[in-house]
Amino acid sequence: MACGVSPLAGFLAGLLIIKLMFTVLLRRATPRINHSLRRLQWLGAAWLAFAHGTNDGQKSMGIITLVLLLGGFITDFTVPYWVMLLCATAITLGTMSGGWRIVRTVGY
């Protein structure tokens, strides 16, 4: 039951945001708003890259945590926060620096 609630809630939230943006932006469509939206695309691309990094970074987090566990640096298999941040940041920077194809593909 809970597995079906999350995608449905995400879909409805996205639909509401899109409807709100179309309503607000189409009523006041001016070149100034277009200029502002173009600047905000950089923020959107950075957010997309970070989301991609946090999602795909889980594989790297598992490997790094396993190495830390086997090396005796940690006592239980719990991913340290700094490992999460490091992996997400590394993949984010990689996507932002050379992964424009990924950003375009995920964006479409």
Phi and psi restraints in degrees (value plus and minus 20) as a CYANA .aco file:
   2 ALA   PHI     -88.0   -48.0
   2 ALA   PSI     -46.2    -6.2
   3 CYS   PHI     -86.3   -46.3
   3 CYS   PSI     -49.9    -9.9
   4 GLY   PHI    -106.9   -66.9
   4 GLY   PSI     -36.7     3.3
   5 VAL   PHI     -94.4   -54.4
   5 VAL   PSI     -62.4   -22.4
   6 SER   PHI     -82.1   -42.1
   6 SER   PSI     -70.9   -30.9
   7 PRO   PHI     -82.2   -42.2
   7 PRO   PSI     -57.3   -17.3
   8 LEU   PHI     -86.4   -46.4
   8 LEU   PSI     -62.4   -22.4
   9 ALA   PHI     -84.6   -44.6
   9 ALA   PSI     -60.9   -20.9
  10 GLY   PHI     -83.8   -43.8
  10 GLY   PSI     -61.4   -21.4
  11 PHE   PHI     -82.6   -42.6
  11 PHE   PSI     -66.7   -26.7
  12 LEU   PHI     -85.4   -45.4
  12 LEU   PSI     -59.8   -19.8
  13 ALA   PHI     -84.3   -44.3
  13 ALA   PSI     -63.2   -23.2
  14 GLY   PHI     -83.4   -43.4
  14 GLY   PSI     -60.9   -20.9
  15 LEU   PHI     -83.1   -43.1
  15 LEU   PSI     -62.6   -22.6
  16 LEU   PHI     -84.5   -44.5
  16 LEU   PSI     -60.8   -20.8
  17 ILE   PHI     -85.3   -45.3
  17 ILE   PSI     -62.9   -22.9
  18 ILE   PHI     -84.2   -44.2
  18 ILE   PSI     -65.3   -25.3
  19 LYS   PHI     -80.2   -40.2
  19 LYS   PSI     -62.9   -22.9
  20 LEU   PHI     -83.9   -43.9
  20 LEU   PSI     -64.7   -24.7
  21 MET   PHI     -85.1   -45.1
  21 MET   PSI     -62.7   -22.7
  22 PHE   PHI     -82.0   -42.0
  22 PHE   PSI     -62.6   -22.6
  23 THR   PHI     -83.5   -43.5
  23 THR   PSI     -67.0   -27.0
  24 VAL   PHI     -91.3   -51.3
  24 VAL   PSI     -65.6   -25.6
  25 LEU   PHI     -97.2   -57.2
  25 LEU   PSI     -53.7   -13.7
  26 LEU   PHI     -93.6   -53.6
  26 LEU   PSI     -47.3    -7.3
  27 ARG   PHI     -93.6   -53.6
  27 ARG   PSI     -51.3   -11.3
  28 ARG   PHI    -140.1  -100.1
  28 ARG   PSI      20.0    60.0
  29 ALA   PHI     -91.6   -51.6
  29 ALA   PSI      87.9   127.9
  30 THR   PHI    -153.8  -113.8
  30 THR   PSI     142.1   182.1
  31 PRO   PHI     -79.2   -39.2
  31 PRO   PSI     -49.4    -9.4
  32 ARG   PHI     -85.4   -45.4
  32 ARG   PSI     -62.1   -22.1
  33 ILE   PHI     -85.4   -45.4
  33 ILE   PSI     -60.2   -20.2
  34 ASN   PHI     -80.9   -40.9
  34 ASN   PSI     -61.0   -21.0
  35 HIS   PHI     -82.6   -42.6
  35 HIS   PSI     -62.9   -22.9
  36 SER   PHI     -84.3   -44.3
  36 SER   PSI     -61.2   -21.2
  37 LEU   PHI     -86.5   -46.5
  37 LEU   PSI     -55.3   -15.3
  38 ARG   PHI     -83.8   -43.8
  38 ARG   PSI     -58.0   -18.0
  39 ARG   PHI     -87.9   -47.9
  39 ARG   PSI     -57.1   -17.1
  40 LEU   PHI     -90.1   -50.1
  40 LEU   PSI     -37.7     2.3
  41 GLN   PHI     -83.1   -43.1
  41 GLN   PSI     -50.9   -10.9
  42 TRP   PHI     -83.4   -43.4
  42 TRP   PSI     -61.8   -21.8
  43 LEU   PHI     -84.9   -44.9
  43 LEU   PSI     -61.8   -21.8
  44 GLY   PHI     -83.1   -43.1
  44 GLY   PSI     -60.3   -20.3
  45 ALA   PHI     -86.2   -46.2
  45 ALA   PSI     -59.4   -19.4
  46 ALA   PHI     -85.3   -45.3
  46 ALA   PSI     -61.4   -21.4
  47 TRP   PHI     -84.5   -44.5
  47 TRP   PSI     -61.1   -21.1
  48 LEU   PHI     -83.2   -43.2
  48 LEU   PSI     -61.9   -21.9
  49 ALA   PHI     -83.6   -43.6
  49 ALA   PSI     -61.2   -21.2
  50 PHE   PHI     -86.1   -46.1
  50 PHE   PSI     -60.8   -20.8
  51 ALA   PHI     -83.3   -43.3
  51 ALA   PSI     -59.9   -19.9
  52 HIS   PHI     -83.7   -43.7
  52 HIS   PSI     -60.7   -20.7
  53 GLY   PHI     -85.7   -45.7
  53 GLY   PSI     -59.7   -19.7
  54 THR   PHI     -91.4   -51.4
  54 THR   PSI     -51.0   -11.0
  55 ASN   PHI     -95.2   -55.2
  55 ASN   PSI     -73.5   -33.5
  56 ASP   PHI     -98.9   -58.9
  56 ASP   PSI     -34.8     5.2
  57 GLY   PHI     -91.0   -51.0
  57 GLY   PSI     -33.1     6.9
  58 GLN   PHI     -81.9   -41.9
  58 GLN   PSI     -55.2   -15.2
  59 LYS   PHI     -82.8   -42.8
  59 LYS   PSI     -66.6   -26.6
  60 SER   PHI     -86.5   -46.5
  60 SER   PSI     -57.7   -17.7
  61 MET   PHI     -80.8   -40.8
  61 MET   PSI     -61.2   -21.2
  62 GLY   PHI     -83.3   -43.3
  62 GLY   PSI     -62.8   -22.8
  63 ILE   PHI     -87.0   -47.0
  63 ILE   PSI     -65.7   -25.7
  64 ILE   PHI     -83.6   -43.6
  64 ILE   PSI     -60.6   -20.6
  65 THR   PHI     -85.9   -45.9
  65 THR   PSI     -58.1   -18.1
  66 LEU   PHI     -83.9   -43.9
  66 LEU   PSI     -61.9   -21.9
  67 VAL   PHI     -84.0   -44.0
  67 VAL   PSI     -61.2   -21.2
  68 LEU   PHI     -84.0   -44.0
  68 LEU   PSI     -58.5   -18.5
  69 LEU   PHI     -88.1   -48.1
  69 LEU   PSI     -67.1   -27.1
  70 LEU   PHI     -88.6   -48.6
  70 LEU   PSI     -48.0    -8.0
  71 GLY   PHI    -102.1   -62.1
  71 GLY   PSI     -25.4    14.6
  72 GLY   PHI      63.1   103.1
  72 GLY   PSI      -7.6    32.4
  73 PHE   PHI    -100.4   -60.4
  73 PHE   PSI     -44.4    -4.4
  74 ILE   PHI    -151.4  -111.4
  74 ILE   PSI     136.4   176.4
  75 THR   PHI    -117.3   -77.3
  75 THR   PSI     -43.0    -3.0
  76 ASP   PHI    -154.2  -114.2
  76 ASP   PSI     142.4   182.4
  77 PHE   PHI    -102.9   -62.9
  77 PHE   PSI      52.6    92.6
  78 THR   PHI    -142.6  -102.6
  78 THR   PSI     105.9   145.9
  79 VAL   PHI     -90.7   -50.7
  79 VAL   PSI      99.7   139.7
  80 PRO   PHI     -85.9   -45.9
  80 PRO   PSI     131.9   171.9
  81 TYR   PHI     -81.9   -41.9
  81 TYR   PSI     -57.9   -17.9
  82 TRP   PHI     -86.0   -46.0
  82 TRP   PSI     -49.1    -9.1
  83 VAL   PHI     -90.3   -50.3
  83 VAL   PSI     -60.9   -20.9
  84 MET   PHI     -79.5   -39.5
  84 MET   PSI     -68.3   -28.3
  85 LEU   PHI     -84.9   -44.9
  85 LEU   PSI     -60.8   -20.8
  86 LEU   PHI     -83.5   -43.5
  86 LEU   PSI     -67.3   -27.3
  87 CYS   PHI     -86.6   -46.6
  87 CYS   PSI     -64.6   -24.6
  88 ALA   PHI     -83.1   -43.1
  88 ALA   PSI     -60.7   -20.7
  89 THR   PHI     -87.5   -47.5
  89 THR   PSI     -61.3   -21.3
  90 ALA   PHI     -82.7   -42.7
  90 ALA   PSI     -65.1   -25.1
  91 ILE   PHI     -90.7   -50.7
  91 ILE   PSI     -55.5   -15.5
  92 THR   PHI     -81.7   -41.7
  92 THR   PSI     -67.9   -27.9
  93 LEU   PHI     -84.5   -44.5
  93 LEU   PSI     -57.9   -17.9
  94 GLY   PHI     -84.4   -44.4
  94 GLY   PSI     -61.7   -21.7
  95 THR   PHI     -87.6   -47.6
  95 THR   PSI     -62.2   -22.2
  96 MET   PHI     -90.7   -50.7
  96 MET   PSI     -52.1   -12.1
  97 SER   PHI    -102.8   -62.8
  97 SER   PSI     -55.4   -15.4
  98 GLY   PHI    -162.2  -122.2
  98 GLY   PSI     -15.9    24.1
  99 GLY   PHI    -122.8   -82.8
  99 GLY   PSI      21.0    61.0
 100 TRP   PHI     -83.4   -43.4
 100 TRP   PSI     -48.2    -8.2
 101 ARG   PHI     -84.7   -44.7
 101 ARG   PSI     -60.1   -20.1
 102 ILE   PHI     -85.1   -45.1
 102 ILE   PSI     -65.4   -25.4
 103 VAL   PHI     -80.7   -40.7
 103 VAL   PSI     -63.5   -23.5
 104 ARG   PHI     -86.1   -46.1
 104 ARG   PSI     -62.6   -22.6
 105 THR   PHI     -84.7   -44.7
 105 THR   PSI     -68.3   -28.3
 106 VAL   PHI     -87.0   -47.0
 106 VAL   PSI     -55.1   -15.1
 107 GLY   PHI     -86.3   -46.3
 107 GLY   PSI     -54.2   -14.2
